[in-house]
Amino acid sequence: MNTKLLEQFKKGEVILYTPTFGDFKALMEWCDKQNIKWRDGDYPSEDMNVSFNKYNSTCEGIAWDNFHDDLFYVDLRLCEDRYKNMAKNKVTFTTKDLEPDKQTFKKDDLKIGMIVELINQEKALVMKTGYWLLEKLYVLEPKSYDDNFYRFIGNDSEDIVKVYTTNNLIEVLEGNYDSLELVWEREQEEFLKQKKKIEECKVAVEQVEHILKIKQEDLNKEIEKLAIMKRVE
C-alpha cells in the first residue's frame, strides 16, 4: 500500500487523478472506510458512475480539504488559488496504490487492536493476552505460533494468513467487517512451501518418536529379563 501518498492526500497536499473507473472506485471505497465524505455529506461510494463521468471530463482530480474535512473535485476554473497551486502536486492514483505491501511481516509486528484471519477464515482480535477468536469463546496463545504465524502447537487449520487494521473496532466486534483494511497477506506459493517444511519436520519427529518407542520397549524387555534373573538367584 502506498501509505505515503495516502497520507499526503489526507493532509490535503496532493490531488489524485484516477485514469480509469476501476481506479476511481477503489479510491472511493477507501475513502468510505476512512469516513471521508463529499462536501455535500454523501459517502464517496454513492453514485460512483455519475461522479466519475462528471469529474473525469472537467476536473484535475480529487482532493481532501483538511480545513473543512471534506472531499471535492478540483476544477481549476472555479477553485481558490491555493488549490490551483495544488495542481502542481497532481499524482496519478491506481488500484496498485492500495495493494498490500509484500514486505516481511512477523509476529512482533502485530499491534493490539489488529485483526488476524486464520486459514479456516475465522478472525481474531489481537489482545495483550493473545488472539481472541471473534466467533468463539477462547483465546489462541501467541506462544503457540512461530514468527511466521504458523501454529506449531495445536491445530494447523489455525495458521494466520492475513492481518488487518480497522478504524471501527466496535463494528468488527459486532460482526461487520467492512472497515477492515488488509495490511499483510501470506503469498500462496510461500505458504505451501512453508507448510511442506512443517510436514517434513512432523514426519521426522514421528520417526524419531517411533525409534525411541522401540528403544524403550527393548529397554523394558532387558529390565524385565534382569528382574527374572535376579528372582531366580
C-alpha positions as CSV (number, residue, x, y, z in Angstrom):
1,M,0.0,0.0,0.0
2,N,1.3,3.4,-0.9
3,T,0.9,4.8,2.6
4,K,3.0,7.9,1.9
5,L,0.7,9.0,-0.9
6,L,-2.5,8.3,1.0
7,E,-1.2,10.3,4.0
8,Q,-0.3,13.2,1.7
9,F,-3.9,13.0,0.3
10,K,-5.4,13.1,3.8
11,K,-3.3,16.1,4.7
12,G,-4.6,18.0,1.6
13,E,-1.1,18.1,0.0
14,V,-1.9,16.3,-3.3
15,I,-4.6,16.0,-6.0
16,L,-5.3,12.4,-7.0
17,Y,-6.1,11.7,-10.6
18,T,-7.7,8.3,-11.4
19,P,-7.4,7.3,-15.0
20,T,-10.0,4.5,-15.0
21,F,-13.3,3.9,-13.3
22,G,-11.8,0.9,-11.5
23,D,-9.1,3.2,-10.0
24,F,-11.8,5.8,-9.1
25,K,-14.0,3.1,-7.5
26,A,-11.0,1.8,-5.4
27,L,-10.2,5.3,-4.1
28,M,-13.9,6.0,-3.3
29,E,-14.2,2.7,-1.3
30,W,-11.0,3.5,0.6
31,C,-12.4,7.0,1.4
32,D,-15.6,5.3,2.7
33,K,-13.5,3.2,5.2
34,Q,-11.8,6.4,6.3
35,N,-15.2,8.1,6.9
36,I,-14.2,10.7,4.3
37,K,-17.3,12.3,2.7
38,W,-18.1,14.6,-0.2
39,R,-18.7,18.3,0.5
40,D,-22.4,17.7,0.3
41,G,-22.2,15.0,3.0
42,D,-22.6,12.0,0.7
43,Y,-20.4,9.0,1.0
44,P,-17.9,8.6,-1.9
45,S,-19.2,5.2,-2.9
46,E,-22.7,6.6,-3.6
47,D,-23.5,7.1,-7.3
48,M,-19.9,6.4,-8.4
49,N,-20.7,6.1,-12.1
50,V,-22.3,9.6,-12.1
51,S,-19.4,11.0,-10.0
52,F,-16.7,9.6,-12.3
53,N,-18.3,10.7,-15.5
54,K,-18.8,14.2,-14.0
55,Y,-15.4,14.7,-12.7
56,N,-13.2,12.9,-15.2
57,S,-14.2,15.2,-18.1
58,T,-14.0,18.6,-16.3
59,C,-11.6,18.3,-13.3
60,E,-8.0,17.9,-12.5
61,G,-8.7,15.2,-9.9
62,I,-9.9,14.8,-6.3
63,A,-8.5,16.5,-3.2
64,W,-9.2,16.5,0.5
65,D,-9.9,19.8,2.2
66,N,-8.4,19.3,5.7
67,F,-9.8,22.6,6.8
68,H,-13.4,21.8,6.1
69,D,-12.9,18.0,6.4
70,D,-14.5,17.1,3.1
71,L,-13.7,15.7,-0.3
72,F,-14.1,17.7,-3.5
73,Y,-13.4,17.8,-7.2
74,V,-10.6,20.2,-8.2
75,D,-11.8,22.3,-11.0
76,L,-9.2,24.9,-11.8
77,R,-11.8,27.2,-13.3
78,L,-13.6,27.5,-10.0
79,C,-11.1,26.8,-7.3
80,E,-9.3,29.2,-5.0
81,D,-5.7,30.0,-5.7
82,R,-4.4,27.7,-3.0
83,Y,-6.0,24.7,-4.8
84,K,-4.7,25.9,-8.2
85,N,-1.2,25.6,-6.7
86,M,-2.0,22.1,-5.6
87,A,-2.3,21.2,-9.3
88,K,1.5,21.1,-9.3
89,N,1.2,18.1,-7.0
90,K,-1.2,16.1,-9.1
91,V,-0.5,12.4,-8.8
92,T,-2.0,9.5,-10.7
93,F,-3.7,7.1,-8.4
94,T,-4.4,3.4,-9.4
95,T,-5.6,0.3,-7.7
96,K,-1.9,-0.7,-7.2
97,D,-1.6,2.0,-4.6
98,L,-4.0,0.1,-2.4
99,E,-2.4,-3.3,-2.8
100,P,-0.9,-4.7,0.4
101,D,2.9,-4.4,0.7
102,K,4.8,-7.6,0.0
103,Q,7.2,-6.8,2.8
104,T,8.0,-9.3,5.5
105,F,5.5,-9.2,8.4
106,K,6.4,-11.0,11.6
107,K,4.6,-11.8,14.8
108,D,6.4,-9.0,16.6
109,D,4.8,-6.5,14.1
110,L,1.3,-7.2,15.4
111,K,-0.3,-4.4,17.4
112,I,-3.1,-4.6,19.9
113,G,-6.4,-3.9,18.1
114,M,-5.3,-5.5,14.8
115,I,-7.4,-8.3,13.3
116,V,-5.9,-11.6,12.1
117,E,-7.5,-14.1,9.8
118,L,-6.8,-17.8,10.1
119,I,-6.6,-20.3,7.2
120,N,-10.0,-21.6,8.2
121,Q,-11.3,-18.0,7.6
122,E,-12.0,-17.3,11.3
123,K,-11.0,-13.9,12.5
124,A,-9.4,-13.0,15.8
125,L,-8.6,-9.8,17.7
126,V,-5.0,-9.2,18.8
127,M,-5.0,-8.5,22.5
128,K,-2.3,-8.3,25.1
129,T,-3.1,-11.8,26.4
130,G,-3.5,-13.5,23.0
131,Y,-5.6,-13.7,19.8
132,W,-9.3,-13.7,20.8
133,L,-11.4,-15.6,18.3
134,L,-14.4,-13.3,17.5
135,E,-16.9,-16.1,17.0
136,K,-15.7,-18.4,19.8
137,L,-15.1,-18.2,23.5
138,Y,-11.4,-18.9,23.6
139,V,-8.1,-17.3,23.0
140,L,-5.2,-18.6,20.9
141,E,-1.9,-18.2,22.7
142,P,0.8,-16.3,20.8
143,K,3.5,-18.7,22.1
144,S,1.8,-21.5,20.0
145,Y,2.8,-19.6,16.8
146,D,6.2,-19.2,15.3
147,D,7.5,-15.8,14.0
148,N,5.8,-16.5,10.6
149,F,2.3,-17.1,12.1
150,Y,2.4,-20.9,11.7
151,R,0.8,-22.7,14.6
152,F,3.2,-25.4,15.7
153,I,1.2,-26.2,18.9
154,G,-2.4,-27.3,18.2
155,N,-4.5,-27.2,15.1
156,D,-2.7,-26.2,11.9
157,S,-6.0,-25.0,10.4
158,E,-5.5,-22.0,12.7
159,D,-2.4,-20.8,10.9
160,I,-2.6,-17.0,10.4
161,V,-2.8,-16.0,6.7
162,K,-3.9,-12.3,6.8
163,V,-3.6,-9.3,9.0
164,Y,-5.9,-6.3,9.1
165,T,-6.3,-2.9,10.7
166,T,-9.6,-1.2,11.4
167,N,-10.8,2.3,12.3
168,N,-14.1,0.9,13.7
169,L,-13.4,-1.9,16.1
170,I,-16.9,-1.8,17.6
171,E,-18.4,-2.7,14.2
172,V,-15.9,-5.5,13.8
173,L,-16.8,-6.9,17.2
174,E,-20.4,-6.9,16.2
175,G,-19.6,-9.0,13.1
176,N,-19.4,-6.2,10.5
177,Y,-16.0,-6.4,8.7
178,D,-16.5,-3.6,6.1
179,S,-13.9,-1.4,7.9
180,L,-11.1,-4.0,7.7
181,E,-8.1,-2.8,5.8
182,L,-5.6,-5.5,4.7
183,V,-2.0,-4.8,5.6
184,W,-0.5,-8.2,5.0
185,E,-1.4,-11.5,3.3
186,R,0.6,-14.7,3.0
187,E,1.6,-15.5,-0.5
188,Q,0.2,-18.8,-1.6
189,E,3.5,-20.1,-3.0
190,E,5.4,-19.2,0.2
191,F,2.6,-20.7,2.3
192,L,2.7,-24.1,0.5
193,K,6.5,-24.1,0.7
194,Q,6.5,-23.5,4.5
195,K,3.7,-26.0,5.0
196,K,5.7,-28.6,3.2
197,K,8.7,-27.9,5.5
198,I,6.5,-28.2,8.6
199,E,5.0,-31.5,7.3
200,E,8.5,-32.8,6.7
201,C,9.5,-31.8,10.3
202,K,6.4,-33.5,11.7
203,V,7.3,-36.7,9.8
204,A,10.9,-36.6,11.1
205,V,9.6,-36.1,14.7
206,E,7.2,-39.0,14.3
207,Q,10.1,-41.2,13.0
208,V,12.2,-40.3,16.0
209,E,9.4,-40.9,18.4
210,H,8.8,-44.3,16.8
211,I,12.5,-45.2,17.2
212,L,12.5,-44.0,20.8
213,K,9.4,-46.1,21.4
214,I,11.1,-49.2,20.1
215,K,14.2,-48.5,22.1
216,Q,12.1,-48.0,25.2
217,E,10.4,-51.3,24.6
218,D,13.7,-53.1,24.1
219,L,15.0,-51.5,27.3
220,N,11.9,-52.6,29.2
221,K,12.4,-56.2,28.0
222,E,16.0,-56.1,29.2
223,I,15.0,-54.8,32.6
224,E,12.3,-57.5,32.8
225,K,15.0,-60.2,32.0
226,L,17.3,-58.8,34.7
227,A,14.5,-58.8,37.2
228,I,13.6,-62.5,36.4
229,M,17.3,-63.5,36.6
230,K,17.5,-61.7,40.0
231,R,14.5,-63.6,41.3
232,V,16.0,-66.9,40.2
233,E,19.2,-66.2,42.0
